[in-house]
Amino acid sequence: MYDKTVGIYMPTHNRVELLKAAISSVLAQTYQNFTLVIVDDGSKDSTLQYLSSLKDERIKFIHHTTPQGACRSRNEAIGFLDTELVTGLDDDDTFLPTRLEDLIAHYNEKNSFVCSGYYWNYGAHKKALFSKSRTITLSDAFDLNQCSNQILVKKERIIEVGGFDENIPALQDHDLWVRLISKFGVAYRFGKPLYVVNDDQNLERISSVKNKLKAIQIFEQKHKGIMLLRNIENFMFYKTKVSGGTFGFIDFIKSIKYGLVSLKLRYYFSQYFKRLSQARLNYLRTGSFSQITRNSRRFLETNTGKFGVILALLIVASYIALF
């Protein structure tokens, strides 16, 4: 049984109330042998005062007078930690109580790292993602970031592959996970959701569309020499999705042989049934069926005939079921 201290790194910037919830989720862990290092990356709110008030000796912080960026903050925190294993937490997310205990139980040095499923919190509803346990190959990792945005890994392995790339404006976690798998072999994902990612549209997100598109270009340039054709094709789809580009029926048919069928089908539907897509998202965020009901009625009214009604009902049922 692993009983050593586990290191947790967390950057934060101007989100003190969310930071409090994130820290509370660490303190509530069933595995209590941890050190949490928080990097206050130039916050102008009351973050510094709050961190200074904390009395738990397991919580340490580094203060930047001016923002240095999330990646530099993560790398600095990792370098500060003197633990064998490290994992991360973003300041707007939370650990579920058994996260450290479960990740440690499934950690195996034969794998490059271990990760888990998680809940995406839309507001009214949470959706479990990547809830199937499996190994993740390099090709799997290139197709899609199936490792989530946090892992448990040996600190020395992160150092050996160069840490988070401070020059890439998005996809920093995906880029690092790919480099770790390329260097140390397949990863293992424990399917049980072990943390919550909060999707609050009122908050400033780290990665804008412009940053993501620039990051995709950098990512492809860095890794294209070891990407398979399917990985390249799937990255083209990802680029289309991020930019909001057209993805027609023929595009869908041509693309499904490379996998990620459910993701591509959802995007295809969102292109051509935008009202229902927006209604589905509204339902996830608010729990209200009213917009879905209105849009369903409009859809049915514009699709006469038996086939049109059946198709409409299937589409509405799919969105209500959160497919």
N, C-alpha and C positions, 0 to 999 in steps of 0.2 A: 504493500500500500504506500503510495507516494505521500510523504508528510512534510516535504520541504516548502519553503516560501515560494509562492507564485507571484510574479510581478505583473502589474496592470498599468498600462500607460494610457493617458487621456489628455488630449488637448482641449482647451475651452476658450471661447471668445464671446464676451457680452451676452451670456445666457445663464445668469446666475440661478434663476429659479429652476431651470431644467437641470443645471449642474447639481443642485441639491438632491433632486430625485435620482440622478445617476449615481451619486455617491451613496445615497441611502440604499440603493439596490446592491451595491458592493458590500456594505456593512451587514446586509441581511443574508449574505451567503452562508450556506451550510458548511462550506470549507472556509475556515477563518484564518488560515495561515497565509496571509497575502500582504504585499506592499503595494499601495496605490500611489503612483506619481502623476500629478496633474501639472500641466503646463498652462499657465494663464498667459495667453498669447496677446498681450497688449489690450486687455479689456478696459473699458471706460466706465462700466457700471460698478456694482458693489462686489464684484468677484474677489478682488484681492482682500477686501475686508472680511468677507465670508471665509475664505481659505485661511486667513490668519487667525480666525477664531476657533478653528478646529483643533481639538486636543488629542485625538487618536494618533498615537505614535506610528501607526501603520500608514498614515496618510502624509505624504510629503508634497511640496509644490515648488515649482520654478516659475519665476515671474519675468515676463518680457515687457519692457517699457513701451516698445512698439511691436506691432504684429510681424511675425516672421513666417507665418504660414503653418498650416496643419501638419504637413509632412516633416518640416524641420522640427516642429514641436514634438511629434511622435519620435523621431530619431533621437532627439535630445533626451527624452524621457527613457527610451530604451537603453541608451548609453548610461544613464544615471542608475538604472536598476542593476542590482548585483545578484539577481536570481537566475536559476537555471532555465526555467520556463517563463514565458511572457505571453500576455494576451492584451487586447485593447478594448476600449470602450469609448464611444463618442459621447459628447456631453448632452446630446438630446435623445439618447437611447437608454435602456435599462436592462440590467441582468435579471433573469429569473432566478429564484433562490438557489437552485441546485446547479447553476451553470458551471462553476469551477469544479465542483465535485464530479459531475458527469463527464466533463472534458478530460479531467485527470484520469478517470476510470477507463476512458477509451483511448488514451494517448499510448502510442507505440512508436518507438524510435525507428522502426522499419519504415514507417510512413514519414513523409516530409513534415506533416503537421496534422492536427485534428481540428475539425470545425463542427458546426451543428446547424440544424434547422432554426428558424426564427419566426416570430410573428411580425407582420407588417400591420401597424396600427393606423387605420384610416380615420379613426375617430369613434364612430358608432360601432364599428366592427373591426375585428382583428382577423387577418388571414394567415394561416400557417404556410410557410414557403420552405421548399427543399426539405420536406419532412420524411424523406426516404433515406435510410442508411445505405451507404455505398462507398466504394473507392472512387477517386476522381483522378483520371489520367491527365496527361498534359493536353491531349486533344480535347478532352472534356472541358478543361479549364479555359482553353482558347475559345471554344464555342460560346461559352457563357460563364460569367462568374458564379459558379455553382458552390462556391465555398463561403458565401456570404461576405460581410465586410469585417469580420473578426475571426481570428484563429487562435489556437494554443500551440506554441512552437518553442523550440530551443532558441534562446537569445542568440547564441553563437551562430546559428544558421542565418538569422536575419542579418547579422553583422557580416557574415561571409559573402552574402549575395549583394551587399551594398545598401541595405535598408530601403526605406521608402524613397522613391525618386522625387527629389524636390523640384525638378524641372518639368514635371508633367502636371497639368492643371486639373486633371480629373483621372478617374480609373486607377488611382495610386495603389489601392488595395489589390485590385485585379492584377495589375502589373507585378506587384511583389509576390503574390501567390503563384503566378506563372513561373517566375524566376526560381522560387523555392522548389516547385514540383520538377522543373527542368533539372535542377541541381541534385535534389535528394530523393526523387522518386514520387510515386503516387501519394496523394493525400487521402485521409479517411474522413467521411462526413457521418456523424451520428445524427440520425434524422429527427430526434426529439427537439422541438423548439425550445431554445434555452435563453433567448433574450428578445427584446421588443424594440423594433425600429419605428419611431414615431414620424408619421407623415403629416405634419402640420403645415398647410399651405401659407399660413401667416408668418412662418419663420423664414429667415434667409437660409437658403440651401447652399451648401459648399460649392456645388458644381452647376454652373449655368449651361444652357445649350451650347453657347459659343465655346466655353471651356471644354465641354465634352467632345465636341467635334474636333477641336485642336488636339485633345488628348488621344482620340482615336487615331489621328494621323501619326502622332508620335509613337503610339503603341505599335501600330503596323510597321513603322520603319524599324523599330527596335527588334521585333520578333518575326518578321516575315520570312526570315531564312529557315525557321523551324516550324512554321505554320503549314498545316495541310490545306488542300484545296477546300475541304468542307469548312475549315476554320476561317479561311479568307471569305468564302461566300456568306457565312453566318455573320462575319463582321460587317460585310456590306449591308446585310439586313439591319444590323444594329445601327449602323450609320443612318440608314433610311428612317428608322424608327425615331432616333434622337432628333433628327432634323425635321420630322413631320412630313417626310416625302411620300409620294404615291406608291402604294403597294397593292397592285391589282390582282385579279384572279389568276391571270397567267403567271405573274411573278410568284404568287403563292404556290401554284402547282410546280413550277420549276424549282422552287426553293425547298420544298418539304423533303426531298431526298437527302438533304443535309441535316435533317433533324430539327429540333426545337419547334415541332408542329403546333403545340398548344399556344406558344408565345406568338407565333406567326399568324395563327388563326385569330387570336384576340386582336392583333393589330389590324388584320384585314377587316374584321367586323367593325372596328372603331373607325376605319376610313369611310365605310359606306353606310354605317348606321350611327352617325355621330350623336344624334339626339339620345338614342338608347344607351350609347356608350357613356355619355355625360350623365344620364339618369342613373346608370349603374354606379358610377363614381359618387354621385350625390347620395345614393342609398348607403354606400359604404361609409361615407363621412357623417351622414345625419341620421340614418336609420329610417328615413321617410320613403314610402312607396309612391307618394303623390306624383312625382315627376315621371317615374317609370310608367304609372297608370296613364297619365296624359299622353306621353310619347307613344305608348303602345296603341292607344286609341287612334292617334293620328296615323300611325303606321298601318293599322288595319283598314282605316278609311281610304287609304291611297293604294291598297293592294286588294283589288276585287278578285273574285273567283276562289274556288276551293284551294288551289295551289297557293295562292297568295296568302290566304288566311292561315293555312297550315305552316307555311314558311315563317310568317310573322309570329305565330305562337311559339314555334321552336326557338326563334331568335330571342323573344322576350323571356322565355323560360331559361335559356342559357345565361342571360344576363342576371336574372334574379337569383339563379343558382350560383352566381359568382364564378363562372367557369374560367 
